[in-house]
Amino acid sequence: MALIVTPTGLWRPQAAFPLAVVAVTASVIFSIGALAEVSQNDAPLRHLLGNWEPPLGIEYVVDYVSGFVAVVITSVALLVIMATRGTVTETGRERTGIYYGLVLLLLAGLTGIVVTGDLFNLFVFLEIASLAAYTLVFIGDQRAMVAGFRYLILGTIGGALYLLGVGFLYFATGTLNMADMAARMPEVAELRSVQAGAVLIFVGLGLKMALFPMHLWLPDAYTYSSSSVNSLIAPIMTKVAAYAMLRMFLSVFSPTYLQDEVPIADALIVLGLIGVIAGSVAAISQRDLRRMLAYSSVSQISLIAVAIGLASPLAFVAALLHVMNHAVMKATLFLAAASVRQSTGSSEIERMTGLGKRMPITMMAFSFGAISLVGIPPTAGFFSKWYLVQAGIDAGQWPVAVVVLVSSLLTAVYLFRILERVYLRSYPPEPDPAMGGRGGVTTQTVTAVREAPVSMLVPMLVLGLATVALGLMNSAIVTRVLERGV
């Protein structure tokens, strides 16, 4: 569909958006249908590309886990695409077709990563998604070009490391099919090439996932890309890389191998715990809302890494649940940031003073996302953190419980200061002495501030309310889908 949307958009720019919405809506329907069929038959769906049997042919597999993640990324992407229609024109009307073509190419790559059962095919889809993401980040000002170039360099290194690791595993096992490789792995597990391959794969995916300290590309990419771009890639891009890492535990290596033979699980826990604190502390010091949310993503991604590193069924459930919750929460927050930027002309936190009265619906959605990110019950963010704490205690990893609690407190510090400014201070803001007298706004800016368009408000509010609804539904999601999958 990306090949159709791009030329059509160049010919008739107004046709690109509806075509993209139709394509992504169809993806959502098919993803839900596939997950429902897997649940009904309690067996995965399999498709052989070109009718070639594995391990020679490429196999696509939809099970509980892949079906769940596919529903998450397509649903969130659909709402973001609908919400950011008005901001896409910031990049130029003539680029509309190119933009939506790249978006569909990105989603094709991400869904391909989720459903493929072949390690090399996963690399192909990973690079398709990455190339689309690099180009989308480039759509912006000069700072976005620099951020995109850094993302390109580090992302390419990550892809190369992953491919090199897959090569080592292929030379040792003679197969690229995940299930076939898992069956052959016990025979070659002690080979140095297999151990090196495992390390290379996880380092490569760590770069794609922006795992601390390999996150250097993420803050600038999220801050300087256009509002329509960061609202899309922030919720789903790194989560799919995290899914790929989790899939290695589920379908290629045994958790005991990654805990005993190669201490990758321990490395994920250590780096994750450090990243949770480092990302939260960095977020507290930010004055730009988008940059604050970017460092917040580093912290939340680290929580997923810790859950994967614990390598227990309950921890995997926590990881997958947080993949969903963080995608919804971060989409809500970045859309709210886009709305604020569109109305005030700035994403500085000081400019948000008193917006609770000027932009009540936007700020209500932002509040839902913020409360869930902190982890206050009954929002979705609370339950994934709760399962992670339980998994840490069951594994005897008490630092996990402590760090999750501390991270929630730090998250409350940088988000509640915004809510205090939004609801408890009057608009317009006075100049902030800490900013050297900057931070105030003119009378002209005050009169121009108004609520976001309905086309943005509705998807944003749906995502905000979903943070509560998914929290209330967490038991059903866990028992009917995630526990069966892991």
KAPEKA-V735186 format. One record per run of one state. SS is the DSSP state (helix for helix, strand for strand, loop for the rest). FROM is the first residue (numbers start at 1). LEN is the number of residues. Records with the same first field share a line. If there is no record, write none. Layout:
BEGIN
SS=FROM-LEN / FROM-LEN
END
This chain:
BEGIN
loop=1-1 / 12-2 / 42-3 / 52-7 / 63-1 / 84-1 / 92-1 / 117-1 / 139-3 / 174-3 / 189-3 / 210-8 / 225-2 / 253-2 / 262-2 / 285-3 / 311-2 / 345-3 / 353-2 / 359-1 / 375-5 / 395-3 / 425-8 / 436-7 / 449-5 / 473-1 / 486-1
helix=2-10 / 14-28 / 49-3 / 64-20 / 85-7 / 93-23 / 119-20 / 142-32 / 178-11 / 192-18 / 218-7 / 227-26 / 255-7 / 264-21 / 289-22 / 313-32 / 349-4 / 355-4 / 360-15 / 380-15 / 398-27 / 433-3 / 443-6 / 454-19 / 474-12
strand=45-4 / 59-4 / 116-1 / 118-1 / 177-1 / 288-1 / 348-1
END
